[in-house]
Amino acid sequence: MNTKLTLTVEKSIIEKAKSYAKHTGRSLSELIENYLETITQVETQQKMSPKLKKIVGAVKLPKNFDEEKELRSYFEKKHL
């Protein structure tokens, strides 16, 4: 169920966020919802590397995403 939320945010931030949303093909509501969902998942946050934490909210990963497995696979392909 969707519910309306009213936020007070600096105008310049809103403009940048709208531009970012448009460039990524998503709505501002979707970006905010994904961000809030991600930061409230404490267990997942503790397992993330600092690099992955930087892109939280910009990329939606599958629930079963295994960062170590993906990195290992990437480096095996790159170096073998």
C-alpha positions in Angstrom: 0.0 0.0 0.0 1.4 3.4 -1.0 1.1 6.3 1.4 1.9 10.0 0.7 4.9 11.5 2.5 5.7 15.2 2.7 9.4 16.2 3.0 11.1 19.5 3.5 14.3 19.5 1.4 16.6 22.3 0.0 15.4 23.4 -3.4 18.8 22.8 -5.0 18.9 19.2 -3.7 15.4 18.6 -5.1 16.4 19.9 -8.5 19.6 17.7 -8.6 17.6 14.7 -7.4 14.9 15.2 -10.1 17.6 15.5 -12.7 19.3 12.3 -11.5 16.0 10.4 -11.4 15.3 11.5 -15.0 18.7 10.4 -16.2 18.4 7.0 -14.6 14.8 6.5 -15.9 13.3 6.4 -12.4 11.0 8.6 -10.4 12.0 10.6 -7.4 9.6 8.6 -5.3 11.2 5.4 -6.4 14.7 6.7 -5.6 13.6 7.8 -2.1 11.7 4.6 -1.4 14.7 2.4 -2.5 17.0 4.5 -0.4 14.8 4.3 2.7 14.4 0.5 2.2 18.1 0.0 1.9 19.2 2.0 4.9 16.7 0.3 7.2 18.1 -3.1 6.4 20.7 -3.1 9.1 21.8 -6.7 8.7 22.5 -6.2 5.0 24.4 -2.9 5.7 26.8 -4.6 8.1 27.8 -7.1 5.4 28.5 -4.5 2.6 31.9 -3.3 1.6 32.5 0.4 1.6 32.5 0.5 -2.2 29.1 -1.1 -2.3 27.7 1.2 0.4 28.6 4.2 -1.8 26.2 3.1 -4.5 23.3 2.1 -2.3 20.1 3.5 -3.7 21.6 4.0 -7.1 21.5 0.4 -8.0 18.9 -2.2 -7.0 20.5 -5.5 -6.3 18.7 -8.8 -6.1 17.9 -10.0 -2.6 20.2 -13.0 -3.1 23.2 -10.9 -4.3 26.5 -12.3 -3.1 29.1 -9.6 -3.4 32.1 -12.0 -2.6 30.9 -14.5 -5.2 30.5 -11.8 -7.9 33.9 -10.3 -7.2 35.6 -13.7 -7.3 33.9 -14.4 -10.6 34.9 -11.0 -12.0 38.5 -11.5 -11.1 38.6 -15.0 -12.4 37.3 -13.9 -15.8 39.7 -10.9 -15.8 42.9 -12.8 -14.9 42.4 -16.3 -16.2 
